[in-house]
Structure formats: structure tokens, C-alpha cells
Amino acid sequence: MATAHSNLRRAGPGAAFTVRLEGKRLPWQVAEEMIPRLKKQNISKSSAFVIYEAYKDFQSGIKYLNDVSTQAPPDMPMAKTIFGWPGVLDLISNAILQDPRCFHISDGRFQQQMNMQIQMELTRTRSPQNLQDFDSFVADIRLLHAEGGYNLSRLAFSTPVRVLLCRAYMESNISTDWVKGVGLYDHILKLLRWGREEWKDVPDEQRGPVLKGTFVNGVRMLRLDAYMQGHAKDNKSPTFTLDGLLQEADSLLEDVRANPPRTCMPGFNLAFGDYIAANALAMKGYYWNHKTREVRYETKDDLDRGIEQFKMSASFYSEAASMLPEDEEKHAMYKKCALDQLFVAGAPLFVTLPLLEGLWPSVIVSQEIWQFGQASTGTNGKLYDYLEEFHTDMKTALKNDAVNMWCSAAPAASDPNSVFGDAMKFVTTGPSKYM
């Protein structure tokens, strides 16, 4: 998925549009400063490359979106034509696929200008009129291909895909309409599956980058994240089921492991390789966490099964963390999630305290880039406060001989009693389950 700089050609003037980065230093600003040092040290596994490459594309897309405008001849004021830069949708959609956290706007004209840009690019590429009707879309693409081959059908196919991708992201992540967002992602993937089958023996250079495996897996990851958010919002929804989440996480994990990206761009390789694998593993951790909480616990067998499933959830979160660079904010977040599962599973302090103490260096390292990222600002920087308080309490209790390292203890938010209830009476002392 190369950037679209080579496709940009001046097509007309337009009004100003800017992204204002005021106040605190944002992740891509810190990353830009770090990259020369990382390259000098021959370090390529860093989230700095991921976010900076994504934001560079996004910023370029916004810069060229600045120029989209309408003009009309003096004698025909109603006959307006849209002028702008082709290729803007390539840049913005590529950026969103690589790292959605790069999406940062503060100008109220963005949506209006995006609508004009979309109309201009769809018209220019002779894209099908109806983007939502699969059969008519396919029929139109085949007609265009018969008329002008890949030179005509490639952009007529890829431009609507990118339009729909931008819309799906906006519906999911901006409007938080997970049902509509996932529906759009499903439609995109149906189109991509058709294109890959229709032109399965055609080189990527001819059929276009949207049919590459990395692009498809990027869309699948965005969809999976939206699907999980939909379940988190309404875990009773028939649209977003845990089994559906697990099935797609397993499938995506298998595919990305079998087909890792190999390019000269370290951020791209991480984003469409280890990051997708890590996020899919975290979804499996999410599955076992929530699946285990759905059960009513009445017997010792129930309790033992529940404990094992929380431990399984923890192992998936731990594996997810291990795949990510230590300076990635999700590295520390997934470590935290693993700890939460172990707390609910009743793990003794000799298991949890070393892991907790190993979490702090990861938090500190990730803060260099992500101190003012979405996760930190969304929780007012308090994401780990309850763990810090718990750690202090346990150190005091150990010093005063109120507990020992064989004891099971947990923060209030991860209390096993809140899940297992009366079945906790079956808990036996001793560390055998964690040796």
C-alpha cells in the first residue's frame, strides 16, 4: 500500500483547511524527533515508525484536501465544477488503515470538504453510481473493464472502496454507530473478496493496491475492532456476538501469520504484521474474559473451569503484549489486561506482584510517545492509578505481615467474588494452580 503522492496533480484552487496541533506534544510529533535516533541505533521495532508513517500520509491528505473547491463560469453561476487533487482518498484511507490514532482534525469544514473530494474523485474515475448495491456495482466494473481494461477498472473499483472505508471509519469511530460501521466494513470486504477472485491471476501492479492482502487485513482489523466495540456497548446484541468475534480473530490471526508483510517501511511492516496479530490475540483475551463472566458458578468444577478460562484470557493478553514494541501504549495496556484476568482468577501475590512491578517500566517507556495519546487522555492519565494504589497497599501489608506472598489478593475492580460469588467457598489454599 504505497502512498499516493505520485497520483497527485494540481486540478484547481480552493479554500484553506488546516489541522491545528496546539498545546501538548502529540505522538507523531514526538515520533518524528525520535526516528533519526532510532535509525542511528538500528532500531526498527518502535511505535514511532507506525504512527509517524501513518500521520505523514494523513497530514499530506489533509494538506491537499485544503484545495478542494467549486467554481462556476461567470455566465453560468449554477454550473459548478469541483476542483481538487486526485489521490487524497488514497492518503487518508492508507493512514487510517496503518494507525487510526493518526486521525486528528479540529476544523469544522472537514466533512463538507471530504464530501466534495469524494464526489470529485468518484466522478473523475467513472466509479459506479450505486456503491451500496453489490450486483449493480460488479456489473458496472465489468463493463468498464471490458471498455478500457485495468487502466479504467482499477480506479473505478478502488476509489469507491476507499470512500466506503472512510465512511465506515467515521461511522464507527466518530459517530460510534457500530452497527452501521460494521455493516459498511462487511460490504467493503465483500467487494474486496469479489475483486481478488475476479482478478486472482493478475499481478498487484495491474489490479491495484486495495486487493493486496495487507489492505484486506487492515480492513478486517478495523472491522474487528468496531465489532468488539459494538459488543462492549451492548453485550446482548445479536449483531455482535462473542463467538463471531472469536471466529474472526482466529481467522485474521492465521492469515497474518501466514502472510507477514515485507517492505522497506518498518512502520508498515509492524502495522500490518505484528500489530494485527497482537490485536487479534487481545480479542481472544477479550473473548475468554467476557465468555467466562456469562456463566453462573455453583460447583467446584464450575469454579475450576472459570479460573482456567481467566488464565487463558491472561495468556492471550500477555502474548499480545509481547508482540508489540515496548514503546507502544498497547504493550502496557495488554500487560494490564493480563494482570486483571489473573487477579480475577485468584492468582497469589507471588504471581501478580512481579508482573505488576514489571508493568511500570513499560508504562514509563510508552509515555515518551503516548503520554498525550488517546488512551491516556481518554482516562485523564489515570489508567493505572488503581494498580499503583494496590501495589502500595500490598507492600505495606507484606511489611506488616498482614499477608504473605502465597495469599491471593486483588484490586476491588478485579475481585474474584464479583464473578464467582458463592462458589468461592470451594477455593483451596495453596499455589499449586500457578506453579
N, C-alpha and C positions, 0 to 999 in steps of 0.2 A: 504494500500500500504506500507507494511513493507519494510525496506531496504533489500538489497540482500547480506549482509555480510555473512550470513550463507551459501550462494551458492558459495563463493569464494574458489577456490582450486588452489594451485600452479600448473601451467601447463608448465612452461618454462621461461627462462630468456629473457631479452630484453633491448633495448636501453633506455636511460634516457629521461624523459619528465617531465617538471615542469611547474607549473603556478607561475609566478613571481608577487608578490604583493609588488610593490615598491612605495615609496613616501607616499602619504596621506593614512590615516586610512580608510579602506573600510568598508561598512556597516556590513558585517558579522564579521569583527574583533571587531568593537565596540559592536555588539550584544553579542559576546561571553563573553566580560567583564561584560556586563550588567546583563546577565541571573542569576548569583548567587544572585545579589541584588534583582532582581525581584522575584525570588523564596522565598527569605527570607521575602519579603513583601507580599507574597502570591498573586502576580500579574501574571495572565496568559494571559491577553489581551494586548499583545505587539507585534509589528512587529519584535522585536528582536528574538522571538521564530521562526517566519515564515522564516526569511532569514537565521538564523543560522542553523536550521534543514536542509533547502534546500542546503546550501553551504557545510554542513558537508557531505551530500551524494555526492554532485558534486566533492568535493575535494577527497573523497575516490575513486570515479570513475576514476578521473584523475590519482591518485596515482597508481592504478592497471593498467590503460591504459599504464603507463610507461613501463610495462614489455612486451608488445606485440612485437613479433619479428618473423622473418622467419629463419629457419635453414634447412640445407640440408646435407645428408650423404656425406662424403669425396669422395666416388666413384660415387656419383650421384648428381653433383652440381646443376642440373636443377630441381631436385625433391624436391622443397622446401615445408616445412610444417610450418604452423603458430602456434606459441606457445603464450599463454597468460592466463589471468584469466577469467573464465566464470563469468557472473554476472555484468560485467562492464556496460553493457547497461541498466540493471535494475537501477543501482545507478544514472547514468546520466539522464535517462528519468524521474525517480522519482523526481529528483532535479528540472528539467525544469518544470514539472507539478506543483510542490509546489510553486516555485517562480522563473520565468525565469531570474530575475535580478541576480541570483547567477552565471549565465554563464559568466565566466571571464577567458579568455585564452590569452597568449601572446607568445606562442611557435608555430612557423610556421609548425611544424610537426604534429599538431593536426589532420588535415584532413586525412593525409596519415595513421596515426596510427588508427584513427577511421575506415577507410576503411578496414584495416587488422583485426581489432577487430570484425567488423560486419561480415566479411567473415568467421572468425573463429567460432563465435557464431552461425551463421546460419548453418554452416556445422555440428557442434557438436550436434545441436538439431534436425537435419534432417528436417529443415524447407522447405516448398515448394520452388521450383526453381523460380517460377514467382510470385513475390509479388504484382504485379500490376493487374493481371488478376483475378478478383473475383471468377469466376466459377471454374477455374482450382485450385485456392488456396483452396477453400472449398472442392473440390473433394479430393485433396491431404491430407487435415487434416482428412477427414472422413476415408480415407484408413489407415492413421497412427493410428487413434483411434481404428479402427477395429483390427489392429495388436497388439497394446500394451496398449490400454485404456488411461486414463488420464495421466499416468506417461509418456507416449510418446507424446500424442497430446497436452498436456498443454504447454510445452516449444516450441514445433513446431509451435504453434499458437501465443504465447505471444512474442517470440523473434522477428518475423517479425513486429509485431505491434510496438514494441519498436524501431526497426530500422527505420520504416516509421515515427514514431514520431520525432526522432532525425533529420531525413531528412526534415520533414515539418518545424520544428523549424528553421533549418539552412536556408532553402529557404526563409522563411518569415522574420526572424529577422536579419539574417546575409546578405543574398543576396538581401533582400527586394523585392523578387519576390512574391507578394501577391497572384497572380493567381495560381502559381504552389503550393505555400504553402497551400492555402485553398483547392485546389484540392486533395492534399495529406491528409489533415485532413478529408475531406469528405470520402476518401477511407478508412481511419482508422476507422471512425465511422460506416461505412457500415459493415466492418469486425466485429467490436465490437457488433453491433446490431445482426448480424447473430449468433455470439457466445453466446450471452445472451439468444437468442431464442432457439438455438440448445440444450443448456445445462441449460435451465431455472429452472429445478428442482434439479440441482446439487449444493451441498454446495460450497462456495467460496474456501474452502481449497482444493477441488479437481479440480475445473475448473480454478483456478488461479486468482491473484490479478488484472490482466488487465480487467477482466469482472466485477469488483466491480463498484458500482455506482459512487464512488469518482473518480476513474480513468477515467471513461467515461465523467464525468462532467468537469474534468480537461482538457481533450482533447477538449471538447466543448468550454471551456473558451479560450483556445489558438486559436481555430479556429475563435471564435467571435472577438477576438482582431485583428487577421490578416485580417478578413473581414472588420472591421472598418477602419484599416489602408489602405486597398485597396480602400475603398470609399473615404477616406480623400485624397488619391493621385489622384483619378480620379472619381469625383462625377457624371460623365456622363456614367460611365461604366455599361453595362447591367449585368455584373458579380456581382457587389457589389451595391445592391440597399438598400435604407433606409428601405423599407418595409421588405426586407429579414432580415436586421439587427434587426428590432424591433420584428419580429416574433420569432427569435431565442433567443433574450434577454428575452422575456416574458416566453418562454418555459423553458429556463435554470433557470430563477428565480423561477418559480413554482416548478421545480424539486428539487432544492437545499433547498428550504424552507420546502418541504415535507419530505426530507431525509437528515437532518443535520448529519455530521459525529460525532461519539462519540468514541474517542480513548483516550489514556493516554498522547498523544503528543499535547500540546497546539498549537504549530505552525501548525501542520497538520489540527487540527480542524478549526483553523482560515482560513487557506489557502483554504480548500475545503468546507467551510461553509460561514462565513461572507464575506470573500474576493470575492468569486464568486458572491454572492448575490449583494454586493456593486458594483462590476464591471458591472454586468448586469443592475443594476439601472442607472449607469453612461451612459451605452449605450442608455438607454431610454432618458436620458437627451440629449445625442448627437443627437438622432433621432429628437426630437422636436426642438432643436436648428437649425438643418440643414433643416428640413422639412419646418419650418416657413420662412426661408430665400429664399425658392424656389418660393414664391408667389409674384405676383405683387399687390401692395397695392394702391387702388384707392378710396375706400369709407370708411366711419366711421366704418361700420360693419367689413370691412376687417381689419382695424386698431385694433379694439377691439379684434377680434379673434386672431390676431397676438400677441398682448400683453398678452392675456391669455395663449397662447401656449409657449411664452418665460417664463412666470411664472411657467408653468407646467414643463418646462425643468429645471428651477431653483430648483423646489421642488424635482425632481428626483436626481439631483446632491447633494442637501442637505441631502436627505435620504441616499444616497450612502456614504457620508462623515460620517454620524452618526453611520454607521455600522462598521467603521474601528477604530483601536486603534489610539489615538491621536498622537502617535509617528510614525505612518505610513505616508510616504510622500504624498500618495494619499489622505489622510484625508484632508490636507491643500489644495491640488490641486483641489479636488472636491468642497471644500468651495469656492475657487477662481472661478471655473467654474459657480457655482450657482450665485455668485455676478455678473459675466459677463452677465448672462442672465437677471438679474434684472436691470442692467444698460441699456441694450438694450430695455427692457420693459418700460423704463422711470420711474423707481421707484424713489420716493423722497428721499432726504438725511436722513430723519428720519428713513427710512428703511435701506438704504445702509451703512450709516456711522457706526452704531452699529455693523453690520455684518462685516464690514471691520476692525473695531477695535478688533473684536473677532477673526479675522483671524490671527493676528500677534502672539498670544501665541501658536497657533497650528503650525505655521511655525517654531517658535523657538524650540518647543518640538521635532518636527520631525527632526530638523537639528542635534540633538545629534547622531542619527544613520545615517541619509541620506544626510548629508552635501556633501558627495562626491559620492552620488548615481547617477544613470543615468539621472534623471530629472534635478538635479542641475547642473551637469557637462555639460549636453547637451544644457543648456541655459546659460552657463557661470555664473551661480548663479544669473541671472537677471530675473527669472521667475516672481517675484513680484514687480520689481522696478517701473513699471508704476502705480501700485496701491499705492505704497508709495508716489510717486510724486503727485498723485491725492489727496490723503489724506492730504498732506501738503498744497496743493493749496486750498482745501475746508476749512480747518481750518483757513487759512489766510482770505479767502473770508467771512467766517462767522464772524470772529473777526472785519472785516471792514464793516460789514453789506451789503456786495455786494450780498449776497444770504442769505436765511434763510432755516430752516430745512424742509420747505414744498416744496422747489424748487427741480426740477428734474435736476440732473447733472450726467455726465458720462465721463470716460476717452475717449480719441479720438478713441481708438480701439473698444470701445463699444457704439459708438454714435448711438442713435435710428434713426437719419436721414439717416444713411448709409443703413438701411434696409427698413424703411417706406417711405422715400422720401417725395413727396408732400402730402401724406396722413397725415403727422404730423400736417397739418393745422386743423385737426379735434380734436387734443388733447385739452381736457378741463382741466382747473386748478383744483387743489384740490386733497386731498389724499384719496378719497373715495375708489378707487380700491385697496388700500393697508391697509385699516383699519381692 
